[in-house]
Amino acid sequence: MLMSSGGTAAQLVYGPNGFRVMRPGSHVICAVTGELIPLEELRYWSVERQEAYASPQAATRRMLGEA
């Protein structure tokens, strides 16, 4: 897991076409890898699980039950 200091994790509600910020922050944490994902780079998430993913590979791992 990659963790670093600096900034606060945002709390988001993930929808099918975007996300809504419930608590402001600079990043979210990938549910699979633990990587910090800057909000401006967030591209992958699950509406059903309400989780963010750092990459399409991480999202696929989660959906296949490997993470």
SVG drawing of the C-alpha trace seen along z (x, -y; Angstrom):
<svg xmlns="http://www.w3.org/2000/svg" viewBox="-25 -21 29 34">
<polyline fill="none" stroke="black" stroke-width="0.4" points="0.0,0.0 1.2,-3.4 0.5,-6.1 1.9,-9.6 1.3,-12.6 -0.1,-15.8 -3.6,-16.7 -6.8,-15.3 -8.8,-12.4 -12.1,-13.5 -15.4,-11.7 -17.3,-11.2 -20.6,-9.7 -20.0,-7.9 -22.6,-8.0 -22.8,-6.5 -21.7,-9.8 -19.5,-11.4 -19.1,-11.9 -20.3,-14.3 -18.0,-15.7 -19.4,-15.2 -16.2,-16.2 -13.6,-18.3 -10.1,-16.9 -7.2,-16.5 -7.5,-12.8 -9.2,-9.5 -7.6,-6.1 -7.8,-3.2 -9.8,-0.4 -7.5,2.2 -3.9,0.8 -4.1,-1.8 -2.6,-4.4 -3.6,-8.0 -5.6,-9.2 -5.7,-13.0 -9.3,-14.0 -8.3,-15.5 -6.9,-12.1 -9.8,-10.0 -11.3,-8.1 -12.4,-4.7 -14.9,-3.8 -17.8,-1.5 -21.2,-2.9 -22.4,0.3 -19.4,0.6 -18.9,-3.2 -15.1,-2.7 -12.4,-4.4 -9.7,-2.6 -6.3,-3.9 -6.4,-2.1 -8.6,0.0 -6.4,3.0 -7.3,2.4 -11.0,2.1 -10.9,5.3 -9.1,7.1 -11.8,6.0 -14.6,7.0 -13.0,10.5 -12.8,10.9 -9.0,10.9 -8.6,8.0"/>
</svg>
